[in-house]
Amino acid sequence: MLLGYAGTILYIDLTTGKTRTEKLNEETAKKYVGGLGLGTKLWLSNSKARVDPLSPENPLVLAIGPVSGTMFPTGGNGHVFVSKSPATGGVGAAVSHGTFGAELKRAGYDAIVFTGKSEKPVYIWIDDESIQLIDAANLWGKSPGETEDAIKSELGDYYVRVASIGLAGEKQSKIACIINEKTRAAGRGGLGAVMGSKNLKAIAVRGTHDINVAKLEEFMDMVKEFHERMKGPAARKYRTLGSVENILINNELQCMPTNNYNNGYFQNAEKVSGEVLNERYVAKIIGCNSCAMRCEHEAIVREGPYKDALARMEYDNLWALGPNCGVDRLDSIIKAAERCTFYGLDAQSVGVAVSFLMDCFENGLVSAEELGGVDAHFG
């Protein structure tokens, strides 16, 4: 018996609406360790060569690893979507964290393989062994945050965990992401577009099963040891500032993506540092499942033209929408990140696309006239 795993793979055919389960193969689990390994194996086993990423024949796999859902810090909270990427044409993997993956494990599943395409928009409601495809026509066009609120209200359960797409996924943008818990993004690869191509608006999960490990006493000793390390001085700054602490560190190392990677040093890095973000903008600090690091920082703009803009800020979306575009105003960066989340766009992909356009503009490859009068200089 495989401990740590739920032991079940769920298959959902969106074309027919039929579901089935399959026992997780022990050899597969040992050979393809973790959500990424298992998810990639399942995608390869259910796909075919040269499949169109946005066709019904391209499976979308949601997978988690053996540690997900346990009390192990940092590793017990992740999940990954795997499919053929519409952005690259290769295998795409989009990772996110929070509590969604842990809830899926508690519902009794190590992975879900979505195949086919629904005739109309639907969302999946997984309540332990109960699997339902529910009409999502009323959710189509809503943001991920609005979708999550609507589903929780409809199901009458605040503790349901939801992953959904926004307008970008519905329109099959190649940089669409999948958002869980309103602000956490499974970003790279455009897998939100794959989800949208299947008319799958959201996945809602509620689980009540226990997760068992092989050697509980030894496991808990290891958990305690990691928690003690996380309380130590080496992690103090990360624990306090979150991943945005890397802004000043990487800038000092001259590896800060600046002006479409034309430079590795951003002159105004102090203005967008983790220290300034936390001092002036952070409204809430959130931890993922079983993780005391609490590196997720929600920031809000309290005054000015972008007042009340709210976004979860990390190093990735901050450098992409900030220094890499030559932008040194945190209120503007937070607003841009909020818009990305609202539409279900990968903020990092948006940032690098915009910075590339700015670079083209500054080098005379595209004009303001072609951009509808927009001055696209860096900054």
N, C-alpha and C positions, 0 to 999 in steps of 0.2 A: 504493500500500500504506500502510495506517495503522500507523505505528510508535508504540510506547507501549501500544497496544491488543493484546489477544490475537487479536482478529478474529473471535471466535465467540460466538454466543448459544446457550445450552443450554435446551431445552424439556423439561420432565418432566411427563407426564400421570400423576398419582398414581392416577387411577381405573383406567386400563388398564395402568399400569406401563411404558408405552412412552416412549422418549426419542428426540429428534431434535435436530440442530444446524442452525443457520442462520448464514450469513456476516453479520457486522456491516456494516450499510449505512454507507458512508462519509459520505454526506450527513447521515444521522441522527446519527452521531458528532460531526460538526462543528457541527450545529445544537443538539444537546442535550449540552452538555459536562459531563463529570464523572459520577460514579455516580448522583447525585440526578437529574440531567437525563435520563440514559439510562434509569434505573429508572422514572421517572415516565412517559416516553414509552412504554416497553414495557408498563407497566401499563395506560395509556389505550388502547393498540392491541389489547390482549387482553381488555379488560373491556367491560362494557355499562352503560348508564345505570341508576341506582337498584338496583344489585346489592346483595344482603344481604352485609355484610362477612364473615359467618361461613358463607356458603354455598359449595359447591364451585365455583360460577361466579366467585367473586372470586379473581383470580390473586394470588399472592405473588411479588414479584420481588426477587431479590438482585442487586445491581449494584456495580461498582467503576469508578473513573475511569482515565484514561490514565496517571496518575502512580503509581497503586497498584502495589505490588510492585517499584518501582524504588528506587534509593538516595536519592531525594529525601526529606529529613527533613520530618516533620510531615504531608506530603501523601501519602507512599508507603505508608500503613498502614491506610487506612480502607475501610469497606464500608457499604452502606446497604440496608435492606429497605424496599420500597415496596408499599403495598396500600391498599385502602379501610379506614380506621380504624374499628374497632368502638366506640372511645371517642368519636369526634367525628362520624362519618358522612361525613367528607371524606377527601381523599387523605392518607394518613399516611406519614411517612418516619422510620425509626428508624436512627440512625447509631451505629456502634461502630468501635473501632480495635484495634490489636494486630498479629497476624500472619495472621489468618484470610483477610482480603481479598487479601493478597499471595500467599498459597498458592493461592487460587482463580485468580489471574492466571497463576501458574506452571503450573497445571494446564491452562491454555489457554482460559479463558473470561472474557468481560467481564461476563456476566450469566447468571442462571438464572431462567427463568419457570416457576413451579410452578402447575399447574392441576389441577382436580378434587379428589378425596378418596380416599385409600386405604381399602380395606375394613377393614384392621387397622393397628395402629401399625407404622410402618417408619422406618428412617433411610436416608439416601442416602450411598453410598460412592462418591466421585469420586477415581479414581486415574488422572490424566491423561485419556486417551480412554476408559477403562473406567468405565462408570456402572452401579451396582448398587443395587437397592432391597432392603434387608435387613430381615428381621423384627425388630421392636423391642419385642415383647411383654414381654421380660425387662427392658426399660429403662423401661417405662411406670410412672410413680410415683416414679422416681428424680429426684434433684436434678440440675441441670446439671453440677455437679462430679462426681457419681457416674456420670452418663451418659458424660462424657468419659473417665473412667478405664476404664469398662467397654468402651467402643468401642476405645480404644487397646490394651487387653488382648486383645480379640477379634481385632483386625486384626494384632496383633503389631508395631505400629509406634508408637513414642513420639512421633514427629514429625508424626503426623497432626494437623491442626487441626480443631477441632470447634465448631460452634454448635448449641445445643440449647435446648429449653424445659424448664421445671420443672412442678410440679403446677398452678401458676396458668395456664399455657398449656394444659395438658391439660383443665382445668376451664373454659377459655375466659373467664377473667377479662378485663375490659376494660382492665386496667392490667398485663397480662402482658407481659413483655419476652422478648428472645432473647439468651441468654448465650453468648459465645464465650470460649474459654480460661479457663473456670471462673468468672471474676469480672468480665469486661467485658460491659457491657450495651448492646444496641440498645434504647433505652428507650421513648421516647414513642409514644403512639398505640395501644398494646395489640396490636401485631402478633404477639406471642407467642400470642395467642388465635387469630389467623388461621392460624398454623402448627399449633396444636392442633386446630383445626376440620378440618384436612386429614389428621389422624392422622399428621402428620410430626413425629417426635420430635427428629430431629437431622440435621445435614448434616456429613459428615466429608470432608475434602479432603487430598489429597497431590499436589503438583505438582513436576515436574522440568524443565519447559521454561524456556528463557532468555527474558528480556524485552528487546526491542531498542528503542532510541531513535534519532531521526533524526540528531542531531548529538552524538555521544558526547563528544567533547572539550569542547565548549561546555557540555554538560549537566553534566559532572563539575566543570567550573570553577564553575558555579552551585551545585552541591551543596557544594563546599568553602567557597564564600563564605557560604552559609547556616549551615554548621557553625561557622564562625568567629564569625558573629554570635551564635549560640546560646551560645558560650563567653564572650561579653562580659558587662559589668556589668549591662546592661539586663535580661538574662535570668537573672541569678545567683539571685535569690530564687525564681523559678519553678522553676529547675533544681534548687535545693536542697530546697524545701518542697513542690513540686508545685502543683496548682491550688488547694489549700487555703490558699495564701498570700493569696487574695482575701478571706478572712474578715475580717481586720482592716482591709484596705484599703477594702472596701465598707462596713464598719461605720462607719469614719471619714467616708466620703462620705454616710452615712445612707441607704444603699440596700440594707441587709441585711434580707431578708424575715424579719419577726419577728411571732410570735403571729398567724399567718394573715394576714400582710401588714397588720396593724393599725398597725405601726410599722416604721420603717426603721433603727432603732438598737437593738442587743441589748446590754443592760447588762453581761452576763457574757461578752461575746465573747472576752475574754482566755482564758477557761477552755477554749474550744473552738477556739483559734487553730491555724493551721498549725504555728507554733513549738512549742506544747505537744504537738500530735499527733506531730510528728516526734521530739521529745525523749523522750517517754514510751511511745509505742505503735508506731511504725513498725518493722516487722520486715524488710521487703524493698522495694527500689526497682527498678522494672521499666521497661524501654524498649520502645516499639513497634518494628515493622519499620523499620530504617534511620534511627531517630531517637535522637539523643544527648541529647535533653532529659530523658528518663527521668522524666516527671512522674507516673507511676503509682506510688502508695505503698500497699503492703499493711500494714495495721495489725493488731496483735494485743493483746488484753487479757491482761495477765500475772498479775493477781490479782483477788480479789473474786468476787462472785456470777456474773460473766460471764467468768470466766477461760477462756482459750483461744479466745474468740470472735475470728474473723478476717474482715476485709473489706477490699476495695479502697476507699480513701477519696478522694473528690474533693470539690471545692467544692460541686457540685450535691447529692450525697446528704447532705453534712454540714449545709448550711443547711436542707435540707428536713426532715430528721429531727431537727435540733438547734434552732437559733434560731427557725425558723418554728413549732415546737411548744413553744417556751419551754424547751427542754431544754439544760442546760449541763454535762451529764456525758458526757465522751467515751466512757467504757466503755459507757454505755447506747446511745449513737449507733452505735458500732461493732457492738454486738450487734444492733440493729435493722437495720443495713445487711446484716449477715450473714444474717439471716432472710429479707430481701428476695431476696438472691441465691439462697439455698437453695430458695425456692419459685418463683423466676423472676418476681418482681414488680419493676416499675420503682420504685426507691427514691424518686425525686423525686415520682412520682404518689402513692405511699403517704404520704409526708410531708405533701403538701398536702391529701390527703383526711383524714388524722388531724387536722391543724391546723384544718380546717373544722369537724370534729366537736367539737373542743375549744372553738372559738368559739361554736358552737351551745349547748354545755353551759353555758358561762359566761354566756350571754345568756338562759338559761332556756328554750331551745327544745327541749331534750332533757334527760331526767332520769337520775340514776344508776340508778333502778329500771328504766328502759327499756334501760339498758346493762348489765343484769345485776349491778348493784352497783358498777360501775366509776366511780371519781372521775376525770372527764375534764378537770380543770382544766389549763391550760397548765403545762408543767413536769413 
